[in-house]
Amino acid sequence: MAAYGLYTHIAANKTRSMLLLGGLFVLVYVMVYAGALIAEVLTYGAGAPADYYLAAAAHDLIKAFPFATGGALLWIAIAYFFHQRIVDAVTGGEDVTRQQQPRLYNLLENLCISRGIPMPKLKLIESDALNAYATGLNQRQYAVTVTTGLLNALTDQEVEAVLGHELTHIRNGDVQMMVIAVIIAGVVGFFAELFFRSFTNFGYYGGYGGYRRGSWSSSSSDGSSSSDNKRSGGGAIIVIIVAVALIALAWLLSQMVRLALSRSREFLADAGSVELTKNPDAMISALRKIENRGELPGATSAVMELCLDNPRQGFSDLFATHPSVDARVQALVKFAGGRDPGPLALPPAPAEGPDDQIPAVEGQTPPPLPKGPWSDATDPAGAGPSGLSSGPWGSATGASTGPSAGPPTGPWGRH
């Protein structure tokens, strides 16, 4: 982390983005070639040698090349213009204004003004989860989304640290690279599932090759012809195995693309937040509160990979897209001079209703009223004339006893 500079990371992200886009087209062509191999075996028959299927599939790839390229470009265009709407539909994020969320809006605006960063759009998710993420592929699309649970659980300094983290992702180009990686995984995963479903359905209903259709063999053929068909049919089996292996390899590579994105992007985003806010302790305490509390209900794994914390870690962290919170905190302590308070509990939720209302307990008498400067309120029940209290010039205890009680006593004696 100490030897890997911020501007080097930004430049590397741009290079990776271009390489990932090129890799998308390569994987699409591999998928098309594998599909052509399966199609040749299913439609032509199982009696031809393997070389024939390989050459025929290559010829099919050349013919399908413009269609495959156009399909990949169309997928990229859809993702470019509609990826934000797709993410919002999955997570339920909605745009907010200063009037709706003045606290959140002001924190983000102050950060952007202090560093001369164009302010992205601000979105809010109604969820108890504690998480945030940034999206967008260009300046007009950039957006920062946070959950209501995060706003309620974090202090202003901690929310500011989270916003600084997401702004750093935008500034470093991490957002574009992650969106492109999601596009690649989506394209290849879609076609892989399509080919596997088509292959299994066709094989179930109509068989594969000529063994069921009899295009290269006949039930009335002699023993030598049957032996030749078995040997030539072995080539079809090999081609099917190669095609399935190519599809599986393409799918695996599309998933590995996410792992190829260095985990250092999260460390650098944490460091960028400290550089923006000058407050490493706020970033550390925010991570400790968010730890294992960021699961967004209904969100796909692709969306969770964009978040500040992804609790969906892989097997023994082998397929984890985020470093652990402990590792990130230790990096901030080591390089930013922060202090680690350890795992933190969330503050208690505020009680509903006015704070000054105390529920009455059945069978319990209310507390006595306080004694005023002019009267003794020890007997508040005397609401009638007999309960009049004494004034500054005398006692009114006998005011309602009638004329026989005599005149009241004044300050100089009885009248």
N, C-alpha and C positions, 0 to 999 in steps of 0.2 A: 504494500500500500504506500510505503514511504517513497519508493522509487518510481511509482507509476503516477505521472502527473495528470492533472485534470485535463489540460488541452490535448495531451496525448490520448487520453481516453475518448475525448470528443471526436478527434480525427479517426481513431480506430473504429468508433461506432459508425461513422459515415462509410468507411471502407467495408465494414461487416455488412451494413445494410445493402450495399450494392452487390456484394458476394452472395448474400442470402437471396436477393431477387434473382440473380443468375442461377443459383442452385434450385430455385423453385421451378424454373423452366426445365432444367435437367431432370429433375425428379418426375415432372409431368411426362416428359418424353420416355423415361424408363417405364412409367406406368402404361403408357400407350403401347409400347413395344411388348410388354408382358401381356397386355390384353389381346394384342394381335396374335401372339403365340397361341393363346388359349382358343381364340376364335378360329385359327387355322385348323387346329386339331379337332375342334367340335364340328366344324362345317365340312372339312375336306375328307376326314377319315383318319384312321389310325394305321393305315398300311404303308405310309410314306416314310422314308428315312428322316432322321433328325435334321440333316442338312437342309432338306427341302423346307421344313417348317421354319427354320431360322432365316433362310433367304426370303421366303414368302412374307414373314413377319416384318423383315427389314423393308421390303417393298411397300407393305401396308403402312409402315411408319412414315415413309417418304410422302405417300399420298395423304396421310392424315396430319402431316406436319403443320400446315397452315391452320387447320381446324383446332389442333391442340394448342398452338400458340395463341390463336384468337380466344379460346376458352380461358387460358391462363390470364390473358390481358383483361378479359371481361371480369374475371373473379377479382383481380387487383383493383379494377375500376369500382366495382361494387363495394369492396372493402374501403377504398379511399373515400368514397362519398357517404357511405352509410354505416361505417363501423361504429361511430358514436351512437347512432340511434339503436344499433343492435345491442351494444353494451348497456345502454340506458334501459332498453326493454328487458334485459336479463336481470339487472340489478334494481330497477325502479328509480334511477336517478332523475332528478328534475332540476331545472334551472332555478336559481334563487337570485334575488336582487338585494340591494342594500336595505330597503325597507323591510324585507322579510327576515333577513339575517344580518342585522347591523354589526354584531360582534364579529362574526366570521368574515364578512365582507371587508370590514375595516382592517382586520389583521392581515388579510391577503393583500389589500391595497397598499398598506404601509410597507410591507416587505418589497413589493414591486417598485414602489416609488423610491425607496431608499437605495435600491441597486440598479435603477434604470431598466427594469425588466418589464416588457409589455404584459399587462395583466391578462391572464387566461379567463375563460368562463368559469363560473362557480356553480357546482351542482351539489345536491343534498339527497341522501338516501334515508328514508324512514326505517331505521333498523337499530336494534340494541347492540349490534356488533360494533367493535371498535376497529375501524379500518379507514383507509383512504387510498386513492389511486389517481394517476394522471393519464390522460388519453389525448389523441390528436396526432395528425401527420404534418400539419403546417400551422403557421401562426394564427390563421383564422379558426382552426379547429381545436386548438389546445384547450383543455378543460381540466380542472381539479375537482374531484368528487370526494366528499367526506360523509360519514354517517352521523346521524343524530346521537347515537350512543357515544361516539367519540367526543362530540361537543359537550355532552353532559358530564362525562367522566374526567375530562382533561381541563387543566387550567389554561388561562390565556397564553402563558409562556410555552406550555406544552403543545397547544394547538398551533401556535406560531412555528414551533420546531417541525411539526408534521407538514405544515404548508411549505416550509423551506425545503424539506426533503423532496416533496413532489415538484416544486419549482426547479430543483436541481436536476431531476429526471428529465424535465422538459429542456432545460438548457444544455444538458449533456447529450441529448439525442437518444436517450434510452427508450423513450416512448415510441419513436418511429421504428426502432429496431425490434421492439417487442411486438408491435402490431404486425410488422412484416413476418415475424416468426409465427404468429398465430395464423396469418393468411396461408403460409406454406403448410402448416400442419392441417389446416382445414381443407385445402385443396387435395393434398395427397390422401388424407384420411377419407375424404368423400369418395374419391375414385377407387381406393383400395377396397372399401366396403362394397361399392357398386360392383366391382369385378368379382369379388368373392361371392356375393349374393347371386350374381348372374351365373357364375360357374357352378355353384352348388345346386341352384334351381334347374339349370339345363341338364346337369348330370343326373339329377333325381328323376326328372320327367322323361328325358329323351336319351339318357346315356351319353357317353362321350366316345368320339371316334367311330370306327366302323364295326366295333364288336357287337353293338346292338342293332345298328342300321344295316350292317352287311354290305357296305359300299366297297370294301376291299376284300371281303371274304364271303364265302357261301357255306351253308351247312352241308352241301353235297360235294365239297371239294375233297380231294384225296389227302393222304397223310403228309406228303411233301409240301403241298400248297399250304396246309395248315401250319406246318413248321415254319415256312417262310413268313407267313403272316404274323406268327408269334414273334419272330426275330425283328420284323419291321415294325410291329406294334410296340416293341420296346423303345424305339426311337420316340414315339408319341408320348410314352410315359415319361421319358427323360425330359422332353420339351415341357410337359405339364409341370414337372417338378421345378425346372428352371424358371418358368413363368411365375409360379407361386413364390419361389424364393426371391425373385426380383420385386414382386409386389410387397412381400414382407420386409425386404431390405429397404425399399423406398419409404414404407410407413415408419420403420424404425429410425431411419435417418431424419425424417421429418420431425419425429419426437425428440431426437437427439439435438436438433437445431436449438431447442430451448436450453439444453445443457451447454451448448457451445457458447451461449451468451454468458460471459464471465460473471460470476457472482460478485466480482469486485464492484459492479455497478451499484449494489446496495451499500457497500462500505463508502463509496465515493459520494453517494447521495446523502448519507448521514453526515459525512464531512462537509459537504456543501451546505447542509442545513446549519451546521455550527458556524460556517463562514458567513452565512447570511444573518443569523440571529446573535452571534457572539455568546451563545449560551449552551455549552455542552451538557450541563446538568438537565436542562429541559428536554433535550433529545433523549437522554438516557432514561429519565423518568417516564417519558411518553412511551418508549419502547417497552419498559417494564409493565406499564399498565395495559398496553395493547397485547402483550404476549399471550398467545393461545386464546384470545378473545375476539379474533378478527374474522371468524367464519361468516360469510355472507350467504344466507339461505337462498338456494336456487341458482347460485352463481356457478358457472362452468369453471373447469380448471384453468382455461385460458384467461378468464377474467381474474381469477385469484392470483395468477402470476403477475398481474399488473399492480397488485395491492402492496401497501406498505409492509404488511406481514402476511405470509401465507402459511397457515397452520397445517395445510395438507402436505406434509413432508413425505418423501419417498422412503423406500426400504433402506434403513440405516443411513438416511440422508444421501443415498447414492443418486437418487433422482430428484433431490430437493432443488427448487429454483431459487430459494433464499437461504442465506446463511442463518444460523441460529441466532436468536436474540442475545444469548450469552456471548457469542463471538463478536457481534456488533457492538455490544456494550463494552467488552474488553478492549476493542479497538479504539473506541471513543475515550476510554479511561487512559489508554496508553499514549495516544497521539494528540488528543485534545485536552487532556488534563481534567476530565470530568470525574465525578464521584458516583459510584454504583451503590444505590440504596438496597439492592437486592430485589427479589420479587415483591411487587406492591399490590395491596388490596384496593379495590375500587372504593371511592367514597360512597357512603350510604345515600340511597335515593331520597330526595326531599319528600316529606309527608304531604299527603294531599289535604287540601282545605286550609283555612286560615290558621296560623300558628297560635293565635291567642285564644282559640276555642279549646277548652279542656273538657273531655267527656265526663258526664256525671256518672257517679257510681251509685247503684241502687242501695238505699238504706243508709247512705252517708249524708250527714247534715252539711250544708255549705259552710265555708269558713266565715268567722265574724267579720263584719265590716270594719274598716279602720276608724279609729276615733278622730272626729273632726275638731277644729279649734273651738267651736261654739257649743258642741253637744257631745254627749256620750252615746255612742252607737252600739252599746253592748246589748241592747234589746231592739233589734231592727223590726221586730214583728209588730211593734206598736204603731201601726199605720193609722189608727183612729185618733180621735181627740185625746183619749186617755194615754196615748203613747207619745205625747208631745215632749220634747226634750227641753231642758233648761236653756234659756238664752243668756246673754251676757249680763243681764240685770236681775236675773232671778230664776227661780225654778218654776217650770210650767207643769209640774206633775199634778197639781191640783186644779188645773184650769178648767177641767170638765166636771168637777165634783159638785158644782152648783153654788148657790149663794152662801150656803152654810160653811163653806170652806174658808170664807173670808177673803179679803183682798190679797193679791199676790205680794210677795216680798220683793222690794226693790233694792238698789245698791246701798241705800242709807237706812234701811230698816223696813218694818212692816207698816203699810199705809193704814 
